[in-house]
Structure formats: C-alpha cells, structure tokens
Amino acid sequence: PSSAASDVYKRQDYVYATSPTRTKGWTCTGLGGFPYSLTVYDVGTDYLFSVPTKSDDAETTIDVVNACYGDDKISSIYSDGADQFVKLAKSRHAVHDTCTPGRKTNNAVIENMNGIVQRKTATVLVAAGAPVVLWPYATQCYANLRNFVISDDTGMSAYYRRWEEHFPGKIIPFGAGVFFKPAASRQEFYPPKMNPRLEFGIFLGYWMPPDQPWDGDYLLSLIHI
C-alpha cells in the first residue's frame, strides 16, 4: 500500500471495548482461574484481542488495555459505559463515547464481535476435542489466528496493518499435535539416547509480548507417552 494508506492502517485511534463477559455460559472457570473474558477491537487496524481475566474491575481492564497498546495513542474509546471504561478513558486521556444505557444494539459492533469470539472459541474447543476448561487458551488462539490470516480482498492481515509486516510464524490450529524441541530450561527429563530429540505435545497458541510483534514463542503442552 501507499505510505498514506499505511499510515491509516497503522493508526490505533478508535477502540471498541465490551465489559468483561462472565463465562457462565461455558459452565466453568477456565484453567488458571479465569472466570471472565475481555474483548477489545481496534477499528483502525481490525486487530482483535480476547483476553481472559480474573476480575472485571477497572484496574484489571486498564492493565489489559495497557498491555495491548503500551504507550500507543488511543484518541477514542466506544463502550457500553461501564465504570471500568470510564476510568480507562480517563487514564488514557481518550474521548469516551457510549451506547444508550441498557440497549446493547446501540453497541452493535463490539457486541457482534463479542458474540463471534464466544462462538468461535466454542467451535475451536469442539474441533480440537478439548475440554471447556481450556477456553482461556482457545479464545486467545482464535483471536491471534484471526489477526494473522491474510485477507484475499486486501492482501493484508490485521497483524500487517498493526506492525507493517506479515506474521512470520506458522499457522497452527488450536489443539493440534506437534513435535517440538523444548527450551533447555523446560527439559524435565532425559530420554533414552535412541529416542527422537523432539518431544510431543499439544499446541495451545502463541505467546504475544505486550505491545510488540510476535517474537517467536509458541504455547505448547508437553505430553509424555
């Protein structure tokens, strides 16, 4: 794209956010003690965050958004008007626009996105044959894969729009069986010499550093056979 278009895509100046949704519909608190999920959608780049949280208070919401955006400028936030977003807007010195209280249809963009995230997370779990307790990993994996995939229409992805480079890693479905070489600090035992040097595990997603491009780390669960 031209430099002008690139600048438009790179801007992260209008953010939709929805109040953390308690995952009672999924019947359980997720692995790690996460009962909530916070959806944040960046209109400028089409970048999606789905972040498991242990609380729906203002401090947690501010910490999540700060981890997503760092020092990047957010000029406008649109939400359902919940108290945590009022405090978030003040902390980010952003204009805060809200929908009509009690009418979620006026917040259709993020409510629709929130519904998509919940349905896709459930689909990812079923497709992987994974227990529902793994939803904190599944929802983040879905959001990341959505950001990584290149659109046939534009030739770009949300990841490209944000970081101005295509995602350099492998696109792996959640729950896939993979062979991998564990980090030296994670090697828990020494296999017999004739064993393969690679370990077998389950793919759980991508480790995304706060407000930075992906740095090469995958989330994997080692399985001893």
C-alpha positions as MATLAB code, in Angstrom:
seq = 'PSSAASDVYKRQDYVYATSPTRTKGWTCTGLGGFPYSLTVYDVGTDYLFSVPTKSDDAETTIDVVNACYGDDKISSIYSDGADQFVKLAKSRHAVHDTCTPGRKTNNAVIENMNGIVQRKTATVLVAAGAPVVLWPYATQCYANLRNFVISDDTGMSAYYRRWEEHFPGKIIPFGAGVFFKPAASRQEFYPPKMNPRLEFGIFLGYWMPPDQPWDGDYLLSLIHI';
ca = [
       0.000    0.000    0.000;
       0.989    3.625   -0.350;
       2.528    5.389    2.631;
      -0.704    7.292    3.168;
      -2.756    4.112    3.300;
      -0.165    2.519    5.549;
      -0.470    5.405    7.980;
      -4.228    4.992    8.071;
      -3.977    1.276    8.774;
      -1.291    1.788   11.417;
      -3.380    4.227   13.439;
      -4.891    2.732   16.564;
      -7.101    5.659   17.411;
     -10.594    4.245   17.825;
     -11.183    1.266   20.053;
     -14.366   -0.643   20.768;
     -14.490   -2.445   24.089;
     -17.071   -4.595   25.827;
     -17.494   -5.204   29.526;
     -15.732   -8.386   30.636;
     -18.133  -11.246   29.999;
     -18.511  -13.831   32.725;
     -18.149  -17.215   31.116;
     -21.096  -18.784   32.916;
     -22.356  -19.969   29.534;
     -19.273  -22.171   29.341;
     -20.138  -23.599   32.787;
     -16.682  -23.303   34.316;
     -13.837  -21.053   35.301;
     -11.014  -21.501   32.828;
      -7.659  -23.102   33.564;
      -5.610  -20.646   35.587;
      -8.617  -19.309   37.469;
     -10.088  -17.066   34.762;
     -13.872  -16.508   35.024;
     -14.024  -13.510   32.641;
     -13.028  -12.608   29.099;
     -12.427   -9.065   27.853;
     -12.922   -8.314   24.142;
     -11.127   -5.300   22.645;
     -11.464   -4.464   18.955;
      -9.278   -1.909   17.172;
     -11.191   -0.348   14.289;
      -8.163    1.291   12.674;
      -6.281   -1.970   12.161;
      -9.068   -4.597   12.507;
      -6.954   -6.085   15.324;
      -8.810   -8.205   17.870;
      -7.886   -9.009   21.454;
      -9.681  -11.620   23.570;
      -8.094  -11.617   26.993;
      -9.031  -13.914   29.920;
      -9.176  -12.018   33.207;
      -9.683  -12.858   36.867;
     -11.724   -9.741   37.597;
     -13.998   -7.280   35.816;
     -12.842   -4.267   37.847;
     -11.359   -1.047   36.468;
      -7.783   -1.856   37.485;
      -7.811   -5.134   35.568;
      -9.394   -3.523   32.496;
      -6.800   -0.739   32.467;
      -3.961   -3.253   32.877;
      -5.258   -5.332   29.927;
      -5.563   -2.354   27.581;
      -2.155   -1.022   28.649;
      -0.641   -4.428   27.882;
      -2.330   -4.425   24.457;
      -1.360   -0.893   23.460;
       1.528    0.235   25.638;
       2.165    3.921   25.012;
       0.308    3.982   21.676;
      -2.144    6.837   21.357;
      -5.832    5.956   21.700;
      -7.884    9.017   20.909;
     -11.371    7.494   21.211;
     -12.974    4.596   23.083;
     -16.504    3.361   22.469;
     -18.075    1.123   25.098;
     -21.256    0.267   26.949;
     -20.479    2.963   29.502;
     -19.440    0.631   32.312;
     -17.491    2.256   35.130;
     -14.247    0.474   34.273;
     -14.276    2.033   30.791;
     -14.942    5.491   32.160;
     -11.814    5.101   34.281;
      -9.932    3.571   31.350;
     -10.708    6.562   29.109;
      -9.529    8.958   31.805;
      -6.303    7.022   32.312;
      -5.596    7.037   28.546;
      -6.758   10.664   28.103;
      -9.150    9.432   25.410;
     -12.581   10.631   24.317;
     -15.170    8.173   25.612;
     -18.314    7.606   23.561;
     -21.001    5.269   24.867;
     -24.103    3.489   23.675;
     -27.543    4.129   25.136;
     -27.650    2.513   28.609;
     -29.491   -0.790   28.592;
     -29.586   -1.004   24.776;
     -26.782   -3.236   23.590;
     -27.973   -2.940   19.997;
     -26.533    0.586   20.011;
     -23.143   -1.000   20.681;
     -23.594   -3.392   17.785;
     -20.003   -3.501   16.512;
     -18.414   -4.789   19.697;
     -21.434   -6.816   20.817;
     -21.361   -8.607   17.465;
     -17.610   -9.142   17.796;
     -18.061  -10.403   21.335;
     -20.637  -12.921   20.106;
     -18.306  -14.043   17.317;
     -15.470  -14.553   19.802;
     -17.651  -16.682   22.076;
     -18.973  -18.818   19.214;
     -15.577  -19.253   17.587;
     -13.959  -20.137   20.901;
     -16.569  -22.840   21.438;
     -16.008  -24.095   17.878;
     -12.243  -24.196   18.374;
     -12.661  -26.269   21.528;
     -15.026  -28.738   19.854;
     -12.822  -29.062   16.754;
      -9.813  -29.812   18.942;
     -11.711  -32.226   21.165;
     -10.501  -30.128   24.079;
     -12.215  -29.745   27.460;
     -14.012  -26.475   28.106;
     -11.575  -25.630   30.913;
      -9.033  -24.735   28.206;
     -11.152  -21.840   26.891;
      -8.624  -19.154   28.087;
      -6.085  -20.607   25.653;
      -8.625  -21.280   22.908;
     -10.059  -17.749   22.872;
      -6.621  -16.131   22.644;
      -5.551  -18.575   19.947;
      -8.652  -17.804   17.891;
      -8.106  -14.041   18.167;
      -4.449  -14.359   17.178;
      -5.156  -16.618   14.208;
      -7.823  -14.175   13.038;
      -5.247  -11.390   13.200;
      -2.624  -13.426   11.330;
      -4.713  -14.611    8.358;
      -4.220  -12.591    5.168;
      -7.395  -11.315    3.515;
      -7.957  -12.396   -0.081;
      -9.520   -8.993   -0.789;
      -6.767   -6.714    0.548;
      -3.703   -8.953    0.631;
      -3.166   -7.824    4.215;
      -3.939   -9.055    7.692;
      -4.772   -7.236   10.900;
      -1.267   -8.170   12.064;
       0.193   -6.470    8.976;
      -1.914   -3.369    9.493;
      -0.649   -3.045   13.023;
       3.004   -3.998   12.626;
       3.574   -3.376    8.882;
       4.863   -6.899    8.328;
       3.226  -10.251    7.723;
       3.109  -12.728   10.575;
       6.399  -14.678   10.317;
       5.386  -17.800   12.248;
       3.458  -20.940   11.435;
      -0.338  -21.006   11.312;
      -1.275  -23.919   13.570;
      -4.803  -24.906   14.672;
      -5.554  -24.978   18.358;
      -5.166  -28.447   19.889;
      -3.003  -29.838   17.079;
      -0.458  -32.497   17.992;
       3.064  -31.211   17.356;
       6.652  -32.363   17.741;
       8.900  -29.688   19.168;
      12.216  -29.067   20.854;
      11.552  -27.726   24.358;
      13.568  -24.876   25.759;
      16.593  -26.049   27.741;
      15.101  -24.712   30.967;
      11.921  -26.742   30.343;
      13.527  -30.124   29.772;
      12.164  -32.164   32.647;
      13.812  -35.478   31.882;
      16.461  -37.000   29.660;
      15.056  -39.559   27.184;
      16.994  -42.667   26.170;
      19.671  -41.999   23.591;
      17.755  -43.764   20.804;
      14.637  -41.656   21.363;
      13.828  -38.777   19.000;
      15.273  -35.465   20.086;
      11.854  -33.864   19.698;
       9.052  -34.041   22.245;
       5.358  -34.491   21.513;
       2.789  -32.026   22.756;
      -0.426  -30.137   22.136;
      -0.472  -26.692   20.539;
      -2.239  -24.133   22.740;
      -1.479  -20.879   20.957;
       1.015  -18.061   20.616;
       2.813  -16.089   23.292;
       2.318  -12.443   22.329;
       4.572   -9.968   24.163;
       2.820   -6.800   25.420;
       2.501   -4.181   22.652;
       5.156   -5.811   20.456;
       5.221   -8.006   17.349;
       5.361  -11.757   17.907;
       8.876  -12.794   18.933;
       8.792  -16.480   18.061;
       7.313  -18.199   21.122;
       4.543  -20.798   20.886;
       2.436  -22.134   23.766;
       2.694  -25.927   23.967;
       1.735  -28.560   26.493;
       4.173  -31.468   26.722;
       2.653  -34.936   26.704;
       4.661  -37.894   27.973;
       3.851  -41.069   26.055;
];
